[in-house]
Structure formats: C-alpha cells, structure tokens
C-alpha cells in the first residue's frame, strides 16, 4: 500500500471513531461537544486554573487544510484493512458540499486567558447535516491533544513564573523587568518529537522571552504574527569545555571570554565539568577575575550537578567574595559582573526551594536564572489537568437533547449537559466579575457576557490573536 499523503487529516483520529457514524439514534442531525480541564487536588502542578493556548496553531496548521478524494481513498484502504468500517459516503459528502473542510463551528476562549478549573474552554458544534453530524467527534484526538498539551505547558510555565516573581518582588528593585528572562527553555532534547518541541516551546513563550528551543520560537513567530518571540545568548556546553581537557580548563573559559566578553554583552558558561566551586573561586574569581571585570560583560556561570539549592547559594557566596556586590533598596545583594543560571533538576517545586534559599542567604533573585528541560515540556500528560472532550448535546428530529455521563464509580468524571459556553458574570456588588460555564439557553446567560468566540467555521478562521495579546492576557501584573 502506498500512502499518498502522510499528513492525511482523515486518518488522524482514534480507530473506533470510524465505527461511530452508525451508532447514533435515527434522526440525529447535529452534535455539540466541549473541551474542559476537569482538574482536581491530585494535580502535580499546584494550581486551580489553566492558561488556554495553542488552538490557533492547530487551526492554522491542520484544520484549515482541506482533504481530497485521494485522501478519502487512502483512508478507506487503511481503515478496512485495520478492521474498522469507514464512512466513505459521509466524507465524499463533505468533500462535495464543504470543499473538503471539516464542517464544524469551533468557539474558544481568547488565547492567553487564565480560566478557573472545570470550565468549558472550547466548544465544537457540527453543521446541521444528517450526512456528517458525527464529524465533531472524529476530530477529538487531533484537537484535544494539541489543546491539552500546549495549555498544560503554558500553565506549568506560568506557575513557575508566579513562584519566581513572588521572590523577585521580595528581593529585586525591578521585578517586572527581571521576570521576563528568568526561566529559559532547555527542553528540546527532552521532548518526544519535533512537534512537541514546536508546540511546547511556543507555549512557554507565552510567559517568558528566553528559549533555546528554536523550533518552538519559530512556531510562535509564524502562527501569532510576531517577528521574534524568544531570545537566547551564546553559551558553552560540556562538549566544548571538556575538549580543552581538565588541565586547560582555564583556557577554555578564557576562550569564551575572548569570544563573547564585550561591554554590555551576556554569555553563559557551564563550569561544573570538574569542580564548580574551584571554577568560581580560583578561575572565574581568580585567574580570570580582572579580565571579566575589564570586559564589561556579564558572565553567567552554570552549575549542572549537585544539590541545586545548596550549590547555587555556595556559588553566590564565593562570587560575592571575589567580585563584590551592591545592596539594593530592598536590602539584598546583587553581584557585580557575574550571575548564575541553574539548569539541572528544575521543576515547579525545586524552583521554590532554590529561590527561598537564595534570599535567605541575603541575595536578590536578580542574581539567579533558571533553565528547565523535561520538567517544562515533557513531565506532564493529559491527566495533569484531566483535560477531556465530551459530547453534551445532540439534535434529534429537530430537537436538542442533553448528552451527559455520571459514572457511579468516579464523580470527577461527571460531564456537563446541554449546549454550553463560558461567560463572565458580575459579583453581587457589581465591581468585579468571574468566569462561569452556563447553558446558552439559560436565563442567567442572557445577562452575562459570553467569553467564547468563533475561531473556526467550515474552513474559515476568525478572531485570530497576536502573540502580544496572548501575553497580555496571561501576564501576572
């Protein structure tokens, strides 16, 4: 069998979806589904809200591309050989009537919006058509996988931002400026695929501006109308340092200083290939001390082993003795000439411990940045926030009926019933508002402001966001 299109959208589904078109009751003409992060107290990321992000990438790069007759033939061959029936008539109908575009209306929260747990963030409503109403369920796997992953990474990144910002406000004179580059994406090599790196890397940039995941930066650039979403600096790896050998470790660092040590510039150098404390004390703070000062550059020294909190604090104390520091308005030390970036063992919990240890030792968080790899882009899954897409209503013989589940063994999996949307409603005093999921036919919804917007309808995109707007919605302050 020769596959004519390896990106055939029709086959990007779960096998059992191919048997579903015949499983609905007679007279069904329309289907309504929603996406929600159900969340619960067992989540590994301590938060009760999510940052919605990434649907625009899916819509632009996947759903806005129509399928062809060749794709239908190709898909049918696969499904029949795979042991499943195939609704060829339905797909041919879509090709003829809707030009091969998936005939659904998708509404979503504006990207970057921070939404409390348990609320609807996306709805998918099929076209009212007895030949293809089932298509809303067909796209579940491809849509949900992108939405849960990118929203979870964006949320994970934002929780880290909240933690770091908490300590910056305590110890920095310029917390708003400092926070932008405090968490750098080191995650490319730890991701499961290029697509994960693209999508997760873009999601991190909702909250920060530092990244070494180039494909993620490019993904954000091309999908959100921004010239450059993320930035980096020259940096050494163990492979470039250790080739000089241990005996010439000083020369390896001196070479970095020669290459990148210009006034006003910043570069990073991993310095734990042998002994991080010796490197801080006797190389950066000894043999090369005056050259660092004379260069006018900021040298960012990177430990990459040992207990993170203890190692960072000890390095700060050594560098303070060697280069000195100034005490800022909040009473914390800011080092001269040098900084630290900790990129080993970083996750939501370790960030909190390191930050606390740094300020307890009398140092401002201005001195320390973080690099995060697997903990940022890979150590999470759909169950981190219990993302799900569920059917909540179907139209049968012209009447909408509720669809819902209430499993006796797990109430957390109860689903919402009816055609729903997300709204903002005023509190009792009228001075603030909150998000709430309501039926669109309810009395309460008539006096509330709907948050969900149409972003896709039968192949056409609407209400696209720029990256600046996404960041604005997700910002902390």
Secondary structure, 3 states (H helix, E strand, C coil): CCCCCCCCHHHCCCHHHHHCCCCCCCCEEEEEEEEEECCCCCCCCCCCEEECCCHHHHHHHHHCCCCCHHHHHHHHHHHHHHCCCCCHHHHHHHHHHHCCCCCEEEEECCCCCEEECCCEEEEEEECCCCCCCCHHHHCHHHHHHHHHHHHHHHHHHHHHHHHHHHHHHHHCCCHHHHHHHCEEECCHHHCCCHHHHHHHHHHHCCCCCEECCHHHHHHHHHHCCCCCCCECCCECCHHHHHCCCHHHHHHHHHHHHHHHCCCCCEEEEECCCCCHHHHHHHHHHHHCHHHHHHHCCEEEEECCCCCHHHHHHHHHHHHHHHHCEEECCCCCEEECCEEEEECCCCCHHHHHHHHHHHHHCCECHHHEEEEECHHHHCCCCHHHCCEEEEEEEEEECCEEEECCCCCCCCHHHCCCCCCEEEEEEECCCCCCEEEEEEECCCHHHHCCEECCEEEEECCEECCCCCHHHHHHHHCCC
